Amino acid sequence: MKISEEKKLEDLESFVISSKMTALAKENAKNNIFLDAGRGNPNWINKKARLAFNRLVEFGIIESERTINKGDMAGYTEQHGMRQRFEAFLRPEEYKIDDFWLDILDYIRDDLKLNQDEVIKEFVDGAIGNNYPMPARVLKNTGKIINQYLQTTLYNGVDLKDETDVFATEGGTAAIVYIFNTLRENKLINYGDKIAINTPIFTPYIEIPTLNDYQMVEVDLNSDASNHWEIAPGEIDKLLDPSIKLFVVVNPSNPGSKAFSKKDLAEIKEVIKKRPDLMIVTDDVYGTFVENFQTLYSVVPDNTLLVYSFSKLFGATGWRLGLVAAHEENVFDRLISQLPNKDKQELNKRYGSVEFEPSKMKFIDRLVADSRSISLYHTAGLSTPQQIMEDLFSLTHLVNRNKTDKYIETSKNIVGKRYTDLHDSLNYPKDESNDNSKYYSIIDIYTIAERKYGKEFRSFLENNFEQLDFLINLAQKNGVVLMDGVGFGTHPGCLRVSQANLPTEDYRLIGNQMMQLLADYHKQFIEHKVKIKNK
C-alpha cells in the first residue's frame, strides 16, 4: 500500500480501518490462516437462555391456539391459570432446559415475590411478540428482573434495585445515541460545552461529541500503559472545572480493560460533593469480567446514567440487547427543572403531545420519547422478544442465588487464558490485578521493538513509517487483523487485540506473527544502516 493511501486511512474511524484490513488479510501474501482479533464479538454463546426462549415460544403458540386455531392462525392468550398450564407443559425428564424453567418459577415466587401467572403471561406475550411494548420504556416485570440482575452483578452490595428506572434499548450503541440526543434536546449540553472523557475509550464516545450536532470540547482524563491503563494520578481533579458539563467513562475501559479502583471511585465521589451538577455516563458492558466489580452508578447514583449491554457476556451481539438505567432522584431531572422559563416552555411544547404535564416528565422517559421522534412515542420501546431475552439472560445468573455463577467464571477463564497466551508469546508485561477484565489488550509495538532490538530500532520504526504501516503489513502479509489504538485515544504504535473472538490456540499464533513481522522490519533497519554506512 502506498504511503499516500496509508495517510488517507489514518483519517478514517477505527472500525472502518479494521474492515479495510480484513479485506487485505483474507488475501494475505503468505497464504496464512486469516485471524481477525479486531472486533469484540465473543466466539461463545449462552445456550441456556436461548433454549429456554425456544420452549417459551412453543408454549406461547399452544396457549394462543386455545382461543383461535384455524390453520396457520392462532389467537390471543389468557392469563388465568397460565402458570399451571405452563408447569404441565414442562417435561424436565425429556427436556433438560425445563429444569431451568422450574427454577425460574421458584425464583419469581420466592425471591421476587411476583405473581407467577402475570409474569408468565408477560413472558409468553413478549416472546411471541403479539403486542406493542407496554409500558414503552420496559415491560413491568422485565424491569424488576433486570434491576435485580444489575444489582447482583454491578452494584457490589449497594441496594438500588427499587430506586432505579430502566429503559431497554437496541444494544448499548442505541443507548449511547439516545443519551447524547436527549441531553442536547433538553438543553443539558450545548455547542461549545466541555465533555470529560476517560481515554482511551470506545471510539463513538470520542467521535459523537465532535459531530456538527454537538460540537463539544473534549477534555481527556488520560490512562496509559505505565500504570496498566488505570486512570493517571491527578486526572480526576480535572472534573472540578465547573465548565465541564458531562463526564463519560467505559468501565472497565475499552480498550484498556481496566476497571476503576476503589481509590478512583472514592475520588470521584469526593468530586461530586464539590460538583453536584456534574452529569456522568458510565458504560459497564465488561463489568462481569472483573472480580468484585463496582459500577460508578452505585457510588454516585444521583449523577450517573448507567449503560449496559448483554452482548459480550452472553454472546448476543446480534440480538441487540442493552439498557439505560437512572436513579429515581437524579441530576438530569434537577437540571431540567432549573432551566430558564423560555427553555422550559420550549420543552413543554416538545413533549406536550405525549404527556399531560410535560414539565414533570422524567429524563429517562424523555429518552424513550426522543428515541421515536416524539410523535411515535406510542409505539416506542425495544421489541418484546428482545426484552424477554434480556429477562432470560438475567435469570441464568439470578437463579444461582448468590452462589458462584459457573458460566460467568468460565467466560472470565476463557479471556484470561487468551490474554496470558498472547502476552507470553510477545514477552509483553501482564496485568494480573483483579481490576483487569482481560477482554482486550493494548499492545505497544514500539515498546516491543525497543525491548527486542533496542532504542535505535524503535526510532527507525517511528520516524520512517506511517502510523498504520505495521497494522497494514500485519494484515497484508501475515493475515492478522488488529485495531489501531489511536482512534480509541491511545498514542501511535498501540494496537488493540480482542481476546474474545478467536479460538484460544490462535492467540499464541497472533503473537508469533507479530514478532515475525517485527523481525522483517528489523531486517529493513539493518539494510538501512548498511546503506548509510556505505555512503
Secondary structure in CASP SS format (residue, H / E / C, confidence):
PFRMAT SS
TARGET T0000
AUTHOR 0000-0000-0000
METHOD secondary structure of the structure
MODEL  1
M C 1.00
K C 1.00
I H 1.00
S H 1.00
E H 1.00
E H 1.00
K H 1.00
K H 1.00
L H 1.00
E H 1.00
D C 1.00
L C 1.00
E C 1.00
S H 1.00
F H 1.00
V H 1.00
I H 1.00
S H 1.00
S H 1.00
K H 1.00
M H 1.00
T H 1.00
A H 1.00
L H 1.00
A H 1.00
K H 1.00
E C 1.00
N C 1.00
A C 1.00
K C 1.00
N C 1.00
N C 1.00
I C 1.00
F C 1.00
L E 1.00
D E 1.00
A C 1.00
G C 1.00
R C 1.00
G C 1.00
N C 1.00
P C 1.00
N C 1.00
W C 1.00
I C 1.00
N C 1.00
K H 1.00
K H 1.00
A H 1.00
R H 1.00
L H 1.00
A H 1.00
F H 1.00
N H 1.00
R H 1.00
L H 1.00
V H 1.00
E H 1.00
F H 1.00
G H 1.00
I H 1.00
I H 1.00
E H 1.00
S H 1.00
E H 1.00
R C 1.00
T C 1.00
I C 1.00
N E 1.00
K E 1.00
G C 1.00
D C 1.00
M E 1.00
A E 1.00
G C 1.00
Y C 1.00
T C 1.00
E C 1.00
Q C 1.00
H C 1.00
G C 1.00
M H 1.00
R H 1.00
Q H 1.00
R H 1.00
F H 1.00
E H 1.00
A H 1.00
F H 1.00
L C 1.00
R C 1.00
P C 1.00
E C 1.00
E C 1.00
Y C 1.00
K C 1.00
I H 1.00
D H 1.00
D H 1.00
F H 1.00
W H 1.00
L H 1.00
D H 1.00
I H 1.00
L H 1.00
D H 1.00
Y H 1.00
I H 1.00
R H 1.00
D H 1.00
D C 1.00
L C 1.00
K C 1.00
L C 1.00
N C 1.00
Q H 1.00
D H 1.00
E H 1.00
V H 1.00
I H 1.00
K H 1.00
E H 1.00
F H 1.00
V H 1.00
D H 1.00
G H 1.00
A H 1.00
I H 1.00
G C 1.00
N C 1.00
N C 1.00
Y C 1.00
P C 1.00
M C 1.00
P C 1.00
A C 1.00
R C 1.00
V C 1.00
L C 1.00
K H 1.00
N H 1.00
T H 1.00
G H 1.00
K H 1.00
I H 1.00
I H 1.00
N H 1.00
Q H 1.00
Y H 1.00
L H 1.00
Q H 1.00
T H 1.00
T H 1.00
L H 1.00
Y C 1.00
N C 1.00
G C 1.00
V C 1.00
D C 1.00
L C 1.00
K C 1.00
D C 1.00
E C 1.00
T E 1.00
D E 1.00
V E 1.00
F E 1.00
A E 1.00
T E 1.00
E E 1.00
G H 1.00
G H 1.00
T H 1.00
A H 1.00
A H 1.00
I H 1.00
V H 1.00
Y H 1.00
I H 1.00
F H 1.00
N H 1.00
T H 1.00
L H 1.00
R H 1.00
E H 1.00
N C 1.00
K C 1.00
L C 1.00
I C 1.00
N C 1.00
Y C 1.00
G C 1.00
D C 1.00
K E 1.00
I E 1.00
A E 1.00
I E 1.00
N E 1.00
T E 1.00
P C 1.00
I C 1.00
F C 1.00
T H 1.00
P H 1.00
Y H 1.00
I H 1.00
E H 1.00
I H 1.00
P H 1.00
T H 1.00
L C 1.00
N C 1.00
D C 1.00
Y C 1.00
Q C 1.00
M C 1.00
V E 1.00
E E 1.00
V E 1.00
D E 1.00
L E 1.00
N E 1.00
S E 1.00
D C 1.00
A H 1.00
S H 1.00
N H 1.00
H C 1.00
W C 1.00
E C 1.00
I E 1.00
A C 1.00
P C 1.00
G C 1.00
E H 1.00
I H 1.00
D H 1.00
K H 1.00
L H 1.00
L H 1.00
D C 1.00
P C 1.00
S C 1.00
I E 1.00
K E 1.00
L E 1.00
F E 1.00
V E 1.00
V E 1.00
V E 1.00
N C 1.00
P C 1.00
S C 1.00
N C 1.00
P C 1.00
G C 1.00
S C 1.00
K E 1.00
A C 1.00
F C 1.00
S C 1.00
K H 1.00
K H 1.00
D H 1.00
L H 1.00
A H 1.00
E H 1.00
I H 1.00
K H 1.00
E H 1.00
V H 1.00
I H 1.00
K H 1.00
K H 1.00
R C 1.00
P C 1.00
D C 1.00
L C 1.00
M E 1.00
I E 1.00
V E 1.00
T E 1.00
D E 1.00
D C 1.00
V C 1.00
Y C 1.00
G H 1.00
T H 1.00
F H 1.00
V C 1.00
E C 1.00
N C 1.00
F C 1.00
Q C 1.00
T C 1.00
L H 1.00
Y H 1.00
S H 1.00
V C 1.00
V C 1.00
P H 1.00
D H 1.00
N H 1.00
T E 1.00
L E 1.00
L E 1.00
V E 1.00
Y E 1.00
S E 1.00
F C 1.00
S H 1.00
K H 1.00
L H 1.00
F H 1.00
G C 1.00
A C 1.00
T C 1.00
G C 1.00
W C 1.00
R C 1.00
L E 1.00
G E 1.00
L E 1.00
V E 1.00
A E 1.00
A E 1.00
H E 1.00
E C 1.00
E C 1.00
N C 1.00
V H 1.00
F H 1.00
D H 1.00
R H 1.00
L H 1.00
I H 1.00
S H 1.00
Q C 1.00
L C 1.00
P C 1.00
N H 1.00
K H 1.00
D H 1.00
K H 1.00
Q H 1.00
E H 1.00
L H 1.00
N H 1.00
K H 1.00
R H 1.00
Y H 1.00
G C 1.00
S C 1.00
V C 1.00
E C 1.00
F C 1.00
E C 1.00
P H 1.00
S H 1.00
K H 1.00
M C 1.00
K C 1.00
F H 1.00
I H 1.00
D H 1.00
R H 1.00
L H 1.00
V H 1.00
A H 1.00
D H 1.00
S H 1.00
R C 1.00
S C 1.00
I C 1.00
S C 1.00
L C 1.00
Y H 1.00
H H 1.00
T H 1.00
A C 1.00
G C 1.00
L C 1.00
S C 1.00
T H 1.00
P H 1.00
Q H 1.00
Q H 1.00
I H 1.00
M H 1.00
E H 1.00
D H 1.00
L H 1.00
F H 1.00
S H 1.00
L H 1.00
T H 1.00
H H 1.00
L H 1.00
V C 1.00
N C 1.00
R C 1.00
N C 1.00
K C 1.00
T C 1.00
D C 1.00
K H 1.00
Y H 1.00
I H 1.00
E H 1.00
T H 1.00
S H 1.00
K H 1.00
N H 1.00
I H 1.00
V H 1.00
G H 1.00
K H 1.00
R H 1.00
Y H 1.00
T H 1.00
D H 1.00
L H 1.00
H H 1.00
D H 1.00
S H 1.00
L H 1.00
N C 1.00
Y C 1.00
P C 1.00
K C 1.00
D C 1.00
E C 1.00
S C 1.00
N C 1.00
D C 1.00
N E 1.00
S C 1.00
K C 1.00
Y C 1.00
Y E 1.00
S E 1.00
I E 1.00
I E 1.00
D E 1.00
I H 1.00
Y H 1.00
T H 1.00
I H 1.00
A H 1.00
E H 1.00
R H 1.00
K H 1.00
Y H 1.00
G C 1.00
K H 1.00
E H 1.00
F H 1.00
R H 1.00
S H 1.00
F H 1.00
L H 1.00
E H 1.00
N H 1.00
N H 1.00
F C 1.00
E C 1.00
Q C 1.00
L C 1.00
D H 1.00
F H 1.00
L H 1.00
I H 1.00
N H 1.00
L H 1.00
A H 1.00
Q H 1.00
K H 1.00
N H 1.00
G C 1.00
V E 1.00
V E 1.00
L C 1.00
M E 1.00
D E 1.00
G C 1.00
V H 1.00
G H 1.00
F H 1.00
G C 1.00
T C 1.00
H C 1.00
P C 1.00
G C 1.00
C E 1.00
L E 1.00
R E 1.00
V E 1.00
S E 1.00
Q C 1.00
A C 1.00
N C 1.00
L C 1.00
P C 1.00
T C 1.00
E C 1.00
D H 1.00
Y H 1.00
R H 1.00
L H 1.00
I H 1.00
G H 1.00
N H 1.00
Q H 1.00
M H 1.00
M H 1.00
Q H 1.00
L H 1.00
L H 1.00
A H 1.00
D H 1.00
Y H 1.00
H H 1.00
K H 1.00
Q H 1.00
F H 1.00
I H 1.00
E H 1.00
H H 1.00
K H 1.00
V H 1.00
K H 1.00
I H 1.00
K H 1.00
N H 1.00
K C 1.00
END
